[in-house]
Amino acid sequence: MEVGRRAQAGGDAAPPCAGFGVKFRDSREEHLVSDATSQTAAKAAEDSTGHRFRNWGPRHRDLRDWLERCEEIGELIRLKGVHWDLEIGAVAEMIYHNKPDNPPAILFEEIPGYPKDFKVLSGAVNSPRRLAMTLGFDDPRSMKDVVLAYRDRIKDFELIPPKEVEAEVETAPVLENIDRDDEVDLYKFPVPFFHEEDGGRYIGTGDLVIMKDRDSDWVNHGTYRVQIHDKNTVGLWMSPGKHGTLIKEKYFAEGKNCPVLISVGHDPLLHLSSANEVGPGISEFAHAGANRGRPFEVVRSELHGLPIPAYGEICLEGEIMLNEKKSEGPFGEWTGYYASHIREDHVVKVKRVYYRTNPILTTARPGRPPSDYSFSKCVVKAAMIWDQVEKAGLPNVQGVWCMEFGGGRLFNVISIKQAYAGHARQALLLAAGSHGGNYIGRFVVVVDEDIDPGDIWSVMWAISTRCDPAEDIDIIRNCWSGPLDPRKKVGDNFNSRALIDACKPYDWRHDFPHTAESTPELKKKTLEKFGYILDQL
């Protein structure tokens, strides 16, 4: 099946949220030309619901199996001889910015100064097709296909706890090599220096920081940045209020160091759960297992008995030191700025490194969007917000999208079919306050059902023509921000939200001027008769 740009829309008649169906105009955020115009698409098999289906076969077992599948579908490129010092980061940025709609996964090989079989992976799930393949969804026709599939999955999410396996190489390949105590040397791995003004080399960007709650059996893993200070010491920065910070503070309150694992090479499914807001008390291993359809295998670490991904590539074990700090940062972040500045932060003393032979370091280079993981974050965030506002009682939701230029957090749009007075304001407040949309938000926009929330042209047109600034924009203050917000002063973890009602006024919506564009029916007929013209452009 031919796959077009990131937001290639379907060829069926448009649903109420028409922008996810047939469109004529092109934009950076969405490719809005229907794939009904493609001759190859016309031959695609469809199931009884009209959705295209690709049989991906059994789910991948580990990162290496996943890479083979990416290569089979033409979504992996291998680059040799790219240097760890700035070049890996700059090449990845070049590819994301010059091919933003469907960037490939990048496997850097034969990195100068390192064994030729030590590799670095970037951009794992930053395309609709790879994300769908990773999650086990049908081959998508559009962004909305993936958002809907994930929203439907998490509606009734049955967690699948991890499965502990024997500490043997056959069942836990991550144990193929173990460096202990003085043997530990983090510089043996080709850790990139990503951005020119970074404070050092960051081994943890697409990582899993695995910690056990002091007061319960809850094992949390989150994605937090990890900077190498020396051969066996790293800086671990976690934003205030995040689960990792809360767990660490419990140990510190008792005057103890905090045990920790840092996995820096693993299945992309684990990172998808780690990098997004899973609720307190829920294990991201169980969350990822639910996405996988079977348990993730784990093996107990030597020092603290924490669960290591058994088929992981590289995992560090140590303690967050209560009484030892070093300068951490700066680091180019997902907002596109060197946010959060240099600070003194607690370090991790690494006592064990577990790694497979010929290991693969998984990275998620942040930066000015689009970046390594900005697309996948937008999909997951949109699905989470959609699910959460519906569970809070909001009816008639037609679609949700988190704009990639906002890093999946700063600019979120929800489309509704208005049913009563105040419906639009309710949508804005629930979306802004949802767990998925709360942290470092900035703008929340509500639009009518005829507006595609993923099409920035349509969204801005609705704001320009249906929103009266004096009546339709509300500001809420003292919301949850954090040190990565470039608009806030250091130490200020509050921000405000603009709630923008870009719907037709409810009480005279039926008298609102009609839209001067072709109806979905006319668009469909035109595409069927003259769509070949678009193929020639």
Steps between C-alpha positions, in 0.01 A plus 500: 500500500629841412531730800493872439569790729435493872143621487386342176123501518259227406300479181160425652235766539595736778366431848362792704855610579552551131864596504599144589341389172501673164687830471651704223749727678846396620663613824809421708302325772290286268515373144141567402478347156289186508678176424196408293693679227777244513473214255673264739272602785196417290619140487556470874312227681231612742320319775125513555522836675693660215826522697812381327675217671854371495579177675815585692532141621600411859605794715871576514699336779762766566673803352701294252193324366327839478787645295475212252131574451568870449749410232250268333248783458764746381495723808855454630817656368852399604767769511867415542786714622298776668691635803353501851621858556218722359470314169242242613283775646539730199431225245189391688379861517565546128290196415210592732484857371537416132269198503255592776200309372641148495856490634675163515647337806877552492753238607849646534771238445880489496523810717859635497701403807274209597460134408322487166211296641414750776199688361274797578129513407306823447137574406359158581124564478485839331281399206137381487591166349778414745289612794208285380729203442653539846160515668354221286240714324376478142704679235376860544346722235535812711614636833147462628508125436785463749345742752165319485659157528697603807201680654290186454771284655543707815124529560504160668868443551582164659847527648733203454766485774856405403622142515814429700746265329807313619826693514649315206626625165254274315198666662653843565745601224564830679722295734741402221747753639516646853748767608530526878637774727841614368429336163224752431591745223206677339727644233525155345163575335468750209292750697421806285577861579170616350489882496778756482419664836427182696680460830631158404421166340151372579470123523136526609253660257284207392561324830306323774585613852374208710426555870298326771274696730620502860155430647349249256569246225458763229784494247509815291705576196512844344706670233734759649819643360830345609837674454836326528728671755779244501554131432269384779297809596197649329272793567128417511260791455133446580240774487321597824179304553594211275471149642875443504549816704231399749656155550851644538381748761358219715844338526668834563250583776629192685862598442560224246632479147244398238557175303455542126536326164546697180424303184646670193424235236164320475174427317331822374177388672667546837601856412147582379365414845791663682489833318129567550281560803408163648305540823658474848524148634491348151808318376616610158617141448137387540383787279747404227402135542140593428614669180707194414225250572727289722730559797837664466775274626710644783796375700600616848804725530796384708512783754144612569277236343340751264347371173725530194343452154631150424533569129637848553825619347669707773399561862680688779452427870591723789369743760389862493731652759339701779814698583673537165413753233660627180411762240249363249406656166432693297330276246302570183145401589171415325384862507785583264704690760781438744249519781552442875857635498791359704415378849649298780325164504541164667718250315473127445798282585494213251614165644380263226458516123310216333517484121456274202783420264504764224260727692262760358459831685144632457477879489222757475675822403282796599519841337298747300207300358470285304742283692581138575178412683271802452250320274453195721454726802225691317313180416520357852412832666204556270363151570548546875323837507216363286454204732522709816251770397249236391539315829441834675162521326566714191270387214532529123879514475592481132878511523803619697844597380808634675693716255851379429639854492399517867688183584173318569431717805484872428219520241212252523179497296173320567209473255142456623146499366332757722197363683420765762594844623840492670607179326801671340621649830460162668718343231769764550510465877506120495769482232716754684462319831531142378798297614620473140469872430592660831881519514656806327194579293457840339210515253185287483264554207152358449354484149180376339461159338570638152855595603781246498697552824814371329489753215660824617358689199145405598559563870645847442221579253245407767679717757516788253133486398305349793685630805435847642802574724294700750242225547663174404846493659535424870821489703551264792796557729724307739508188285766228506815603316861403556866589448488408130252780425713764322249776578535465878772629727720249679316366804154599375305179441163663431365622168172605344278348230312670221168327440387592150142436394511483119153347466203673344301679774264236634187715522515605135710225346226410250495859375879519466610569139546187292851389415605588146650168397392185322293250695659165590279337236622734226860460610467121481350511151767744384778280633352193334479675164800733503724363773757398240589868471632499855712193423670703227583799721 
